[in-house]
Amino acid sequence: MIGIVVFHAVLLLLGLGILIRVVPLGVVSDALGYLHTTIGITTPPTGQVRMIALIWIGSTIVIADGCVLLMLLIAKLLR
């Protein structure tokens, strides 16, 4: 339970840091470039880097929460 709360807190702080421009654009751009190159998709233009990073963070939260809820549902059904 603590891990889930910490996960959400860290991603929320990262998202806020990107949104209010505390995290430099170069760092965000490099991270997105590495991620996009690794999975084989084109990197976003410089003007859209912050928005795309926030979309990735939101998607990660939704996927992780979905996995946790699915695990809890399966555990409840097996009990």
N, C-alpha and C positions, 0 to 999 in steps of 0.2 A: 504494500500500500504506500509506503514511504517513497519507494522508487518511482511509482506513478506520479505522485505529487511533485517530486524533484524533477522528473522528466518534463512535466508541464510547466513548472516554474522556470526551468532553464530555457525552454523554447519560447516561452512568453517574454522573458527578459531579452533573449536574442532578437525576437521579432520587434520588440519595442526599441531596442538599440538600432536596428536597421531603419525602423520607421522614423525615429527622431534624429537620424543621421549621426549617432554617436560612433557607430561602426563605420570606418572609412569605406568609400565606394570601391577602392582598389582591392581591399580584402574580400568584400562581398563578390566582386567581379571575378577574382581569382578562384574563389571557392565554387562559384557557379560554373566557371569555365572547366574546372577539374571534374565536377559532377557531370556536366553535359558531355564532355569528351569521353568520360568513362562509360556512360551508357549509350553513346553514339548518336546524340542529337546535336543540333546546331546550338551554339551559344547565343544568348540574347544580346541585342544591341545595348550599348552603354546606358541609354536613356531608360531602359526597362529593367535593369538589373535589380533594383530594389523591389519592384513589384513582383518579379518572378521569384525572388528569394522568399518573399512573404507567402507566395502561393505554395512554394515547396515546404515551408515550415507548417503551414496550415494542412497541407496534404499529409505530411508526416504525422501530425497529431491525430487526424481523422483515421488514418490507417492503423496507428498504434491503439487508439481507443477501440476501434472495431475488432481488432485481434483480442484485446483484453475482454471485451464483452462477449465475443464468441467463445473464448475459453471458459468464462464464467457460466455461460449458458450450457455448454457441453458438460461441465462439471456438475451443474445442478441437475441436468437430465440423467446423468449416470448415478447420482446418489439415490 
